Amino acid sequence: MIIFGLKKEEWVNVKEETGSLAALSGRPNFGAAARLALALAALAILCAPSGAQENTTDYWMEKAQELYQNGSIDEAISAYDEALNIDPENETILIRKAFDLMVVGKVNESAETYEKALTLLDEDLEEDPGDAEAWQNKALVLRRLNRPEEAAQAYEEALGAFDQRIETDPKDADAWMGRANVLLNLGRWDEASEAYDWVTELKPQDYNVWWRKAEVISAIGDMNESVEAYDKAISLIPANDTAELALAYAAKSEDLAAAERWEDALEAVDKSLELNPKSGTWWHFKAFILTELERKEEALAAFDEAIRQNPEDVGSWQWKASLLVEMKRYDESLEAYDEALQLIPESDAETLAQTWLSKGTALNKTGKQEEATEAFARSLAFYEEAIMEDPGDISLLQMRGRALYELGRYDEALEVYDQILESSPGVEPHWVDTSALVGRGDALLALGRNEEALDAYNRAIDLGPHDSTAWHGRGEAQRGLGQVYNATMSLLVADKLGYEE
């Protein structure tokens, strides 16, 4: 099963590391799977209640998680820095910070942070070779550093350590939970499911345990069993805890959407909104689900409600604009983009760049090429400004390449994508490399260098076999080379994966 372009084992690792879905920078007009990942960037899933005192490690960790789940990833990284000022050798903080750095495109800094965490974990394991959690964290870090064989070995060590704890105390629920998580990461799905069953037997009245089981079972692929576990968790949450109930229904909706059970996802998010009707975040998510159901007028109304709840939510204005483009209501779309641009502070060069790029695409669709060119030029200028402020952010380079491409400056775009591929450390899950290879293919295709373009698309598909854009580009390159049958098949795969212009 593929979720948001991730293999199910990668999905589980993201859940393990963040407690919610991987957050990608919000850019409209991608395929359905990518759009869902973007929509979920702002969703608050499994938020722990904030009871920590300010200026403590726990406070800043909770603050970081809250910021991450609201889509404020740069601010979350700053919060982790505050936590590290208090506890500079905390591996958990370093691992979470490293993941967030990867999400925002700072791949080299992410790798450096993972390496620091790895050094500290090795020191811990020298002192206590039986520390199951340390082995588990080491495996996760090694996996993120694209060292799969070492990661698998570390997971085996963690499994042995958890089994030793279970042998000593068969009712150690935490050890059973650790065992289940490790088995999941080793791809031993049936054994993992059995281990989660043991956890629920040991803690049958703990709704958090059922909630975790529901998330994991959905990743394994048995959505019916996952729904049963969610329903069990919901039944155990106190009826007066409406905030927690709302989050549980929202999490259930999230996983149903991941399984593309859109009607069921809509029912679950509606229950969440009944309990918490003022959540702009979940009105936004409902709108996304409705777009997947092709109920665009209702989706537009839901985006309007999200905006009513939070008029300064730039993301909802951007998504509304993108939906209006799909509905061919271009004038209204441009008005929505202008609303978003008015809300974005001048200091936020990246978001300005992103929005001008999307507006330029909308202008192109209206046939206003001159205005579109101006919008793309503004986007490029803002991306260059953002890169000057943060030269280590590879995602900014990616989008600079896209702006150059839209301006017809294909050779310059190609140079940017080659620069990215040369500097990328290849950290999983290879979003950076896959995107750069697709961009490289697009630029080569525009330059008429079809054989080189086909090679780039093939390499992208090797890293991201469910990337619809790569398959579409492959088809176009094959068509340019006269490979009519191969082109037809590649374009068919792209359509089945949800490719959209």
BELQUIBEL-V852737 format. One record per pair of residues at least 4 apart in sequence whose C-alpha atoms are under 8 Angstrom apart, sorted by the first residue. I is the first residue (numbers start at 0). GAP is how many residues later the second one is. D is the distance in Angstrom with one decimal. If there is no record, write none. Layout:
<<I:GAP:D> <I:GAP:D>>
//
This chain:
<<0:6:6.5> <0:7:5.8> <0:219:8.0> <0:220:6.7> <1:4:5.5> <1:5:4.9> <1:6:5.9> <1:464:7.7> <2:4:6.5> <2:5:6.6> <2:8:7.0> <2:30:7.1> <2:255:6.0> <2:256:7.5> <3:29:4.5> <3:30:5.6> <3:32:6.8> <3:33:5.8> <3:254:7.4> <4:28:6.5> <4:29:7.0> <4:459:7.2> <4:461:5.9> <4:462:6.7> <5:4:5.8> <5:5:5.9> <5:423:7.6> <6:4:6.2> <7:4:6.3> <7:211:5.8> <7:212:6.8> <8:4:6.4> <8:175:7.3> <8:176:6.1> <8:178:7.0> <8:210:7.8> <9:4:6.3> <9:419:7.2> <10:4:6.3> <10:10:8.0> <10:208:7.0> <11:4:6.0> <11:172:7.7> <11:173:7.4> <11:204:7.1> <11:207:6.4> <12:4:6.0> <12:127:7.5> <12:172:7.2> <13:4:6.0> <13:5:7.6> <13:6:7.4> <13:7:6.6> <13:8:6.1> <14:4:4.9> <14:5:5.3> <14:6:6.2> <14:7:7.7> <16:78:7.8> <16:79:6.6> <16:82:7.7> <17:4:7.5> <17:47:8.0> <17:78:6.9> <18:26:7.4> <18:27:6.8> <19:24:7.9> <19:25:5.8> <19:26:7.2> <19:49:7.4> <20:16:7.4> <20:19:6.7> <20:20:7.2> <21:15:7.0> <21:19:7.0> <21:81:7.5> <22:14:6.5> <22:15:6.5> <22:17:6.8> <22:18:4.3> <22:19:7.8> <22:45:8.0> <22:48:7.2> <22:80:6.5> <23:13:6.6> <23:14:5.6> <23:17:6.3> <23:79:6.0> <23:80:7.1> <24:13:6.6> <24:16:7.6> <24:78:7.7> <24:79:6.8> <25:12:5.1> <25:13:7.4> <25:15:7.6> <25:289:7.2> <26:11:7.2> <26:327:6.9> <26:331:7.7> <27:7:7.1> <27:290:7.1> <27:291:6.3> <27:294:5.9> <27:330:7.0> <28:6:7.6> <28:293:6.5> <28:329:7.9> <28:471:7.8> <28:472:7.9> <29:4:6.0> <29:5:5.8> <29:470:7.1> <30:4:5.9> <30:437:7.4> <30:467:5.7> <30:468:5.5> <30:469:5.9> <31:4:6.2> <31:260:7.6> <31:466:6.0> <31:467:7.9> <32:4:6.5> <32:465:7.7> <33:4:6.3> <34:4:6.1> <35:4:6.2> <35:252:7.4> <36:4:6.5> <38:4:7.7> <38:245:7.6> <38:246:6.4> <38:249:7.0> <39:245:7.2> <40:27:7.9> <40:28:6.6> <40:29:7.0> <40:30:5.2> <41:26:7.7> <41:27:5.5> <41:28:4.2> <41:29:4.3> <41:30:7.9> <41:239:6.6> <42:26:5.5> <42:27:5.9> <42:28:7.5> <42:238:6.0> <42:239:7.2> <42:242:7.9> <43:22:7.4> <43:25:4.8> <43:26:6.2> <43:203:7.6> <43:237:7.9> <44:24:7.0> <44:202:6.3> <44:205:7.3> <44:206:6.0> <45:201:6.7> <45:202:7.6> <45:205:7.5> <46:18:7.7> <46:19:7.0> <47:14:7.3> <49:9:7.4> <49:12:6.4> <49:13:8.0> <50:8:7.7> <51:4:7.2> <51:6:5.7> <51:7:4.8> <51:10:7.9> <52:5:7.7> <52:6:5.8> <53:5:5.5> <53:6:7.5> <54:4:6.4> <54:5:7.0> <55:4:6.5> <55:27:7.2> <55:30:7.2> <56:4:6.1> <56:25:8.0> <56:26:4.8> <56:27:7.7> <56:29:6.4> <56:30:6.9> <57:4:6.1> <57:25:7.8> <58:4:6.0> <59:4:5.9> <59:19:5.5> <59:20:6.4> <59:22:6.5> <59:23:5.4> <60:4:6.3> <60:18:7.0> <60:19:6.3> <60:22:6.6> <60:32:7.4> <61:4:6.1> <62:4:6.2> <62:13:7.3> <62:16:6.6> <63:4:6.0> <63:11:7.4> <63:12:4.2> <63:13:6.9> <63:14:7.9> <63:15:5.1> <63:16:6.1> <64:4:6.1> <64:11:6.8> <65:4:6.3> <65:10:7.8> <66:4:6.4> <66:5:5.0> <66:6:6.4> <66:8:6.5> <66:9:5.2> <67:4:5.3> <67:5:4.9> <67:7:7.8> <67:8:5.5> <71:4:6.2> <72:4:6.3> <72:27:6.6> <72:31:7.3> <73:4:6.5> <73:26:8.0> <73:30:7.6> <74:4:6.3> <75:4:6.3> <75:24:7.8> <76:4:6.3> <76:20:5.8> <76:23:6.7> <76:24:7.3> <77:4:6.4> <78:4:6.4> <79:4:6.1> <79:13:6.3> <79:14:7.9> <79:17:6.2> <80:4:6.2> <81:4:6.8> <82:4:6.2> <82:5:7.6> <82:10:7.4> <83:4:4.3> <83:5:7.3> <83:6:7.1> <83:9:7.0> <83:10:7.9> <88:28:7.9> <88:31:7.0> <89:4:6.5> <89:27:7.9> <90:4:6.1> <90:26:5.1> <90:27:8.0> <90:29:6.7> <90:30:7.0> <91:4:6.3> <91:25:8.0> <92:4:6.0> <93:4:6.0> <93:19:6.2> <93:20:6.9> <93:22:7.7> <93:23:5.8> <94:4:6.3> <94:18:7.3> <94:19:6.1> <94:22:6.5> <94:46:7.2> <95:4:6.3> <96:4:6.1> <96:13:7.7> <96:16:7.6> <97:4:6.3> <97:11:7.5> <97:12:4.4> <97:13:7.0> <97:15:5.4> <97:16:5.9> <98:4:6.3> <98:11:6.7> <99:4:6.4> <99:10:7.9> <100:4:6.3> <100:5:5.1> <100:6:6.6> <100:8:6.9> <100:9:5.1> <101:4:5.4> <101:5:5.0> <101:8:5.4> <103:289:7.1> <103:291:6.7> <104:288:5.1> <104:289:4.9> <104:290:4.5> <104:291:7.5> <104:327:7.4> <105:4:6.0> <105:286:5.7> <105:287:4.4> <105:288:5.8> <105:289:7.4> <106:4:6.2> <106:285:7.8> <106:286:7.3> <106:287:6.8> <106:317:6.9> <106:318:7.1> <106:320:7.1> <107:4:6.3> <107:284:7.3> <107:316:7.1> <107:317:6.6> <108:4:6.2> <108:283:7.5> <109:4:6.2> <110:4:6.2> <110:34:6.6> <110:314:7.5> <110:316:7.2> <111:4:6.3> <112:4:6.3> <113:4:6.1> <113:27:6.1> <113:30:7.9> <113:31:7.4> <114:4:6.3> <114:26:8.0> <115:4:6.5> <116:4:6.2> <116:24:7.7> <117:4:6.2> <117:20:6.2> <117:23:6.7> <117:24:7.9> <118:4:6.4> <119:4:6.3> <120:4:6.2> <120:13:6.1> <120:14:7.9> <120:16:7.7> <120:17:6.4> <121:4:6.2> <121:16:7.9> <122:4:6.6> <123:4:6.2> <123:5:7.9> <123:10:7.2> <124:4:4.6> <124:5:7.4> <124:6:6.6> <124:9:6.8> <124:10:7.6> <129:31:5.6> <130:4:6.5> <130:27:7.7> <130:30:6.8> <131:4:6.2> <131:25:7.5> <131:26:4.7> <131:27:7.3> <131:28:7.9> <131:29:5.0> <131:30:5.8> <132:4:6.1> <132:25:7.0> <132:45:7.7> <133:4:6.0> <133:24:7.8> <134:4:6.1> <134:19:5.6> <134:20:6.6> <134:22:6.4> <134:23:4.9> <135:4:6.4> <135:18:6.8> <135:19:5.9> <135:22:5.4> <135:46:7.1> <136:4:6.2> <137:4:6.1> <137:13:7.3> <137:16:6.6> <138:4:6.1> <138:11:7.4> <138:12:4.3> <138:13:6.8> <138:14:7.7> <138:15:4.9> <138:16:5.5> <139:4:6.3> <139:11:6.8> <140:4:6.2> <140:10:7.7> <141:4:6.4> <141:5:5.3> <141:6:6.8> <141:8:6.6> <141:9:5.0> <142:4:5.5> <142:5:5.4> <142:7:8.0> <142:8:5.3> <142:285:7.3> <143:283:5.8> <143:284:5.2> <143:285:7.5> <144:281:7.7> <144:282:5.2> <144:283:6.7> <145:280:6.9> <145:281:5.6> <145:282:5.9> <146:4:6.2> <147:4:6.1> <148:4:6.4> <149:4:6.2> <150:4:6.2> <151:4:6.3> <151:34:6.9> <152:4:6.4> <153:4:6.2> <154:4:6.1> <154:27:6.1> <154:30:7.8> <154:31:7.2> <155:4:6.2> <156:4:6.3> <157:4:6.2> <157:21:8.0> <157:24:7.2> <158:4:6.1> <158:19:8.0> <158:20:5.8> <158:23:6.3> <158:24:7.5> <159:4:6.2> <160:4:6.5> <161:4:6.3> <161:13:5.4> <161:14:7.3> <161:16:6.6> <161:17:5.8> <162:4:6.1> <162:12:7.6> <162:16:7.2> <163:4:6.3> <164:4:6.1> <164:5:7.7> <164:7:7.3> <164:10:6.4> <165:4:4.6> <165:5:7.1> <165:6:6.1> <165:9:6.3> <165:10:7.1> <170:31:6.7> <171:4:6.5> <172:4:6.1> <172:25:7.9> <172:26:5.5> <172:29:6.2> <172:30:7.4> <173:4:6.2> <173:25:7.9> <174:4:6.0> <175:4:6.1> <175:19:6.1> <175:20:7.2> <175:22:7.0> <175:23:6.1> <176:4:6.3> <176:18:7.0> <176:19:6.5> <176:22:6.2> <177:4:6.2> <178:4:6.2> <178:13:7.5> <178:16:6.9> <179:4:6.2> <179:11:7.5> <179:12:4.5> <179:13:7.1> <179:14:7.9> <179:15:5.1> <179:16:5.9> <180:4:6.4> <180:11:6.9> <181:4:6.3> <181:10:7.8> <182:4:6.3> <182:5:5.2> <182:6:6.8> <182:8:6.7> <182:9:5.1> <183:4:5.7> <183:5:5.6> <183:8:5.4> <187:4:6.2> <188:4:6.2> <188:31:6.7> <189:4:6.3> <190:4:6.2> <191:4:6.3> <192:4:6.3> <192:24:7.2> <193:4:6.5> <194:4:6.5> <195:4:6.4> <195:17:6.2> <196:4:6.3> <197:4:6.2> <198:4:6.1> <198:5:7.9> <198:10:7.2> <199:4:4.9> <199:6:7.9> <199:9:6.3> <199:10:6.5> <202:6:7.2> <203:5:8.0> <204:31:6.7> <205:4:6.9> <205:27:7.8> <205:30:7.3> <206:4:6.0> <206:25:7.4> <206:26:4.4> <206:27:7.2> <206:29:5.5> <206:30:6.4> <207:4:6.1> <207:25:6.9> <208:4:6.2> <208:24:7.8> <209:4:6.1> <209:19:5.5> <209:20:6.6> <209:22:6.6> <209:23:5.1> <210:4:6.4> <210:18:6.6> <210:19:5.7> <210:22:5.5> <210:37:7.7> <211:4:6.3> <212:4:5.9> <212:13:7.3> <212:16:6.6> <213:4:6.2> <213:11:7.5> <213:12:4.3> <213:13:6.7> <213:14:7.7> <213:15:4.9> <213:16:5.4> <214:4:6.5> <214:11:6.8> <214:40:7.1> <215:4:6.3> <215:10:7.8> <216:4:6.3> <216:5:5.9> <216:6:6.9> <216:8:6.9> <216:9:5.3> <217:4:5.6> <217:5:5.0> <217:7:7.8> <217:8:5.3> <217:37:6.5> <217:41:7.9> <221:4:6.3> <222:4:6.1> <222:33:7.4> <222:36:7.3> <223:4:6.4> <224:4:6.3> <225:4:6.2> <226:4:6.1> <226:25:7.2> <227:4:6.2> <228:4:6.2> <229:4:6.1> <229:18:7.4> <229:22:6.4> <230:4:6.1> <231:4:6.5> <232:4:6.5> <232:15:7.8> <233:11:6.4> <233:14:6.5> <233:15:7.7> <236:4:6.9> <236:7:7.3> <236:8:6.6> <238:6:7.8> <240:4:6.3> <241:4:5.9> <241:33:6.0> <241:34:7.7> <242:4:6.4> <242:32:7.4> <242:33:7.1> <243:4:6.2> <244:4:6.3> <244:27:7.3> <244:30:7.6> <245:4:6.1> <245:25:7.3> <245:26:4.3> <245:27:7.1> <245:29:5.6> <245:30:6.3> <246:4:6.0> <246:25:6.8> <247:4:6.2> <247:24:7.8> <248:4:6.1> <248:19:5.4> <248:20:6.3> <248:22:6.5> <248:23:5.2> <249:4:6.2> <249:18:6.5> <249:19:5.4> <249:22:5.7> <249:32:7.5> <250:4:6.4> <251:4:6.2> <251:13:7.3> <251:16:6.5> <252:4:6.1> <252:11:7.3> <252:12:4.2> <252:13:6.8> <252:14:7.7> <252:15:5.0> <252:16:5.5> <253:4:6.3> <253:11:6.9> <254:4:6.4> <254:10:7.8> <255:4:6.2> <255:5:5.2> <255:6:6.8> <255:8:6.6> <255:9:5.0> <256:4:5.6> <256:5:5.5> <256:8:5.4> <256:32:7.4> <260:4:6.1> <261:4:6.0> <261:27:6.3> <261:30:7.3> <261:31:6.8> <262:4:6.3> <262:30:7.8> <263:4:6.3> <264:4:6.2> <264:24:7.4> <265:4:6.1> <265:20:6.5> <265:23:6.5> <265:24:7.6> <266:4:6.5> <267:4:6.4> <268:4:6.2> <268:13:7.1> <268:16:8.0> <268:17:6.5> <269:4:6.1> <269:16:7.7> <270:4:6.5> <271:4:6.1> <271:5:7.8> <271:10:7.9> <272:4:4.5> <272:5:7.5> <272:6:7.1> <272:9:7.0> <272:10:7.5> <277:31:6.1> <278:4:6.4> <278:27:7.5> <278:30:6.9> <279:4:6.1> <279:25:7.3> <279:26:4.2> <279:27:6.9> <279:28:7.9> <279:29:5.2> <279:30:6.0> <280:4:6.4> <280:25:6.8> <281:4:6.0> <281:24:7.8> <282:4:6.2> <282:19:5.7> <282:20:6.6> <282:22:6.6> <282:23:5.0> <283:4:6.4> <283:18:6.6> <283:19:5.6> <283:22:5.5> <283:32:6.6> <284:4:6.4> <285:4:6.2> <285:13:7.3> <285:16:6.7> <286:4:6.3> <286:11:7.4> <286:12:4.2> <286:13:6.8> <286:14:7.7> <286:15:5.0> <286:16:5.7> <287:4:6.6> <287:11:6.8> <288:4:6.5> <288:10:7.8> <289:4:6.3> <289:5:5.2> <289:6:6.5> <289:8:6.7> <289:9:5.0> <290:4:5.6> <290:5:5.3> <290:8:5.7> <290:32:7.9> <294:4:6.2> <295:4:6.0> <295:27:7.6> <295:31:7.7> <296:4:6.4> <297:4:6.2> <298:4:6.2> <299:4:6.2> <299:20:6.6> <299:23:7.4> <300:4:6.3> <301:4:6.2> <302:4:6.2> <302:13:6.3> <302:14:7.9> <302:16:7.9> <302:17:6.2> <303:4:6.1> <303:16:7.9> <304:4:6.2> <305:4:6.2> <305:5:7.8> <305:10:6.9> <306:4:4.5> <306:5:7.3> <306:6:6.5> <306:9:6.4> <306:10:7.3> <311:31:6.5> <312:4:6.7> <313:4:6.2> <313:26:5.2> <313:29:6.6> <313:30:7.2> <314:4:6.1> <314:25:7.9> <315:4:5.9> <316:4:6.1> <316:19:5.8> <316:20:6.8> <316:22:7.0> <316:23:5.6> <317:4:6.2> <317:18:6.9> <317:19:6.1> <317:22:6.4> <317:37:7.3> <318:4:6.1> <319:4:6.2> <319:13:7.4> <319:16:6.9> <320:4:6.3> <320:11:7.4> <320:12:4.3> <320:13:6.9> <320:14:7.8> <320:15:5.1> <320:16:5.8> <321:4:6.5> <321:11:6.9> <321:36:8.0> <322:4:6.3> <322:10:7.8> <323:4:6.1> <323:5:5.2> <323:6:6.5> <323:8:6.7> <323:9:5.1> <324:4:5.8> <324:5:5.5> <324:8:5.8> <324:37:6.5> <328:4:6.2> <329:4:6.1> <329:32:6.9> <329:33:7.9> <329:35:8.0> <329:36:6.7> <330:4:6.4> <331:4:6.3> <332:4:6.3> <332:29:7.6> <333:4:6.1> <333:25:6.7> <333:28:7.2> <333:29:7.7> <334:4:6.3> <335:4:6.3> <336:4:6.2> <336:18:7.0> <336:22:6.3> <337:4:6.2> <338:4:6.5> <339:4:6.4> <339:15:7.6> <340:11:6.6> <340:14:7.0> <340:15:8.0> <343:4:6.6> <343:7:7.1> <343:8:6.6> <345:6:7.8> <347:4:6.4> <348:4:6.0> <348:33:5.2> <348:34:6.7> <348:36:6.5> <348:37:5.4> <349:4:6.1> <349:32:6.6> <349:33:6.0> <349:36:5.7> <349:46:7.5> <350:4:6.1> <351:4:6.1> <351:27:7.1> <351:30:6.7> <352:4:6.2> <352:25:7.1> <352:26:4.1> <352:27:6.7> <352:28:7.6> <352:29:4.9> <352:30:5.6> <353:4:6.4> <353:25:6.7> <353:45:7.9> <354:4:6.1> <354:24:7.6> <355:4:6.0> <355:19:5.4> <355:20:6.5> <355:22:6.6> <355:23:5.1> <356:4:6.5> <356:18:6.5> <356:19:5.5> <356:22:5.4> <356:46:6.9> <357:4:6.4> <358:4:6.1> <358:13:7.5> <358:16:6.8> <359:4:6.2> <359:11:7.4> <359:12:4.3> <359:13:6.9> <359:14:7.8> <359:15:4.9> <359:16:5.6> <360:4:6.5> <360:11:6.8> <361:4:6.6> <361:10:7.8> <362:4:6.5> <362:5:5.4> <362:6:6.8> <362:8:6.7> <362:9:5.1> <363:4:5.6> <363:5:5.5> <363:8:5.6> <367:4:6.1> <368:4:6.0> <369:4:6.3> <370:4:6.2> <371:4:6.2> <372:4:6.1> <372:34:6.5> <373:4:6.2> <374:4:6.2> <375:4:6.1> <375:27:5.9> <375:30:6.8> <375:31:6.5> <376:4:6.2> <376:26:7.5> <376:30:7.3> <377:4:6.2> <378:4:6.1> <378:24:6.7> <379:4:6.2> <379:20:6.0> <379:23:5.6> <379:24:7.0> <380:4:6.3> <381:4:6.1> <382:4:6.1> <382:13:6.4> <382:14:7.8> <382:16:7.3> <382:17:5.8> <383:4:6.3> <383:16:7.2> <384:4:6.5> <385:4:6.1> <385:5:7.9> <385:10:7.3> <386:4:4.7> <386:5:7.7> <386:6:7.1> <386:9:6.3> <386:10:7.3> <392:4:7.1> <393:4:6.3> <393:26:6.8> <393:38:7.6> <394:4:6.4> <394:37:7.3> <395:4:6.1> <396:4:6.2> <396:19:6.7> <396:20:7.9> <396:23:7.3> <397:4:6.5> <397:18:7.4> <397:19:6.9> <397:22:7.5> <397:37:7.6> <397:38:6.6> <397:41:8.0> <398:4:6.2> <399:4:6.2> <399:13:7.7> <399:16:7.7> <400:4:6.2> <400:11:7.6> <400:12:4.5> <400:13:7.4> <400:15:5.7> <400:16:6.6> <400:38:7.4> <401:4:6.2> <401:11:6.9> <401:37:7.1> <402:4:6.3> <403:4:6.4> <403:5:5.2> <403:6:6.7> <403:8:6.8> <403:9:5.4> <404:4:5.5> <404:5:5.3> <404:8:5.7> <404:38:6.7> <408:4:6.3> <409:4:6.1> <409:33:5.2> <409:34:7.6> <409:36:7.0> <409:37:6.9> <410:4:6.4> <410:32:7.2> <410:36:8.0> <411:4:6.4> <412:4:6.4> <412:26:8.0> <412:27:7.7> <412:30:6.6> <413:4:6.2> <413:25:7.7> <413:26:5.6> <413:29:5.8> <413:30:7.3> <414:4:6.1> <415:4:6.3> <416:4:6.3> <416:19:5.3> <416:20:7.2> <416:22:6.6> <416:23:5.6> <417:4:6.1> <417:18:7.8> <417:22:7.3> <418:4:6.2> <419:4:5.9> <419:13:7.7> <419:16:6.7> <420:12:6.2> <420:15:6.7> <420:16:7.8> <423:8:7.5> <423:9:7.1> <425:4:6.2> <425:6:8.0> <425:7:6.9> <429:4:6.0> <429:33:6.7> <429:34:7.6> <430:4:6.1> <430:33:7.9> <431:4:6.1> <432:4:6.1> <432:27:7.5> <432:30:7.9> <433:4:6.3> <433:25:7.9> <433:26:4.8> <433:27:7.6> <433:29:6.2> <433:30:6.3> <434:4:6.2> <434:25:7.5> <435:4:6.0> <436:4:6.1> <436:19:5.4> <436:20:6.4> <436:22:7.0> <436:23:5.4> <437:4:6.2> <437:18:6.7> <437:19:5.8> <437:22:6.2> <437:31:7.3> <437:32:5.7> <437:35:7.5> <438:4:6.3> <439:4:6.2> <439:13:7.2> <439:16:6.5> <440:4:6.0> <440:11:7.4> <440:12:4.2> <440:13:6.8> <440:14:7.8> <440:15:5.1> <440:16:5.8> <440:32:7.1> <441:4:6.2> <441:11:7.0> <441:31:6.9> <442:4:6.3> <442:10:7.8> <443:4:6.3> <443:5:5.1> <443:6:6.7> <443:8:6.7> <443:9:5.1> <444:4:5.6> <444:5:5.4> <444:8:5.5> <444:32:6.6> <448:4:6.2> <449:4:6.1> <449:27:5.2> <449:28:7.5> <449:30:6.3> <449:31:6.5> <450:4:6.4> <450:26:7.2> <450:30:7.3> <451:4:6.4> <452:4:6.3> <452:21:7.7> <452:24:6.3> <453:4:6.1> <453:19:7.7> <453:20:5.6> <453:23:5.4> <453:24:6.9> <454:4:6.2> <455:4:6.2> <456:4:6.2> <456:13:5.3> <456:14:7.1> <456:16:6.5> <456:17:5.4> <457:4:6.2> <457:12:7.7> <457:16:7.0> <458:4:6.6> <459:4:5.9> <459:5:7.6> <459:7:8.0> <459:10:6.3> <460:4:4.4> <460:5:7.2> <460:6:6.7> <460:9:6.2> <460:10:7.1> <465:31:6.7> <466:4:6.6> <466:27:7.9> <466:30:7.4> <467:4:6.1> <467:25:7.5> <467:26:4.5> <467:27:7.2> <467:29:5.3> <467:30:6.4> <467:31:5.1> <468:4:6.1> <468:25:6.8> <468:30:6.2> <469:4:6.0> <469:24:7.8> <470:4:6.2> <470:19:5.6> <470:20:6.5> <470:22:6.7> <470:23:5.1> <471:4:6.4> <471:18:6.5> <471:19:5.2> <471:21:7.9> <471:22:5.2> <471:23:7.9> <471:27:7.3> <472:4:6.1> <473:4:6.1> <473:13:7.3> <473:16:6.5> <473:17:7.8> <474:4:6.1> <474:11:7.1> <474:12:4.1> <474:13:6.7> <474:14:7.5> <474:15:4.8> <474:16:5.2> <475:4:6.2> <475:11:6.5> <475:15:7.8> <476:4:6.4> <476:10:7.7> <477:4:6.3> <477:5:5.1> <477:6:7.0> <477:8:6.6> <477:9:5.0> <478:4:5.4> <478:5:5.5> <478:7:7.9> <478:8:5.3> <482:4:6.0> <483:4:6.2> <484:4:6.4> <485:4:6.2> <486:4:6.1> <487:4:6.1> <488:4:6.3> <489:4:6.3> <490:4:6.3> <491:4:6.3> <492:4:6.2> <493:4:6.5> <493:5:5.3> <494:4:5.0> <494:5:7.7>>
//
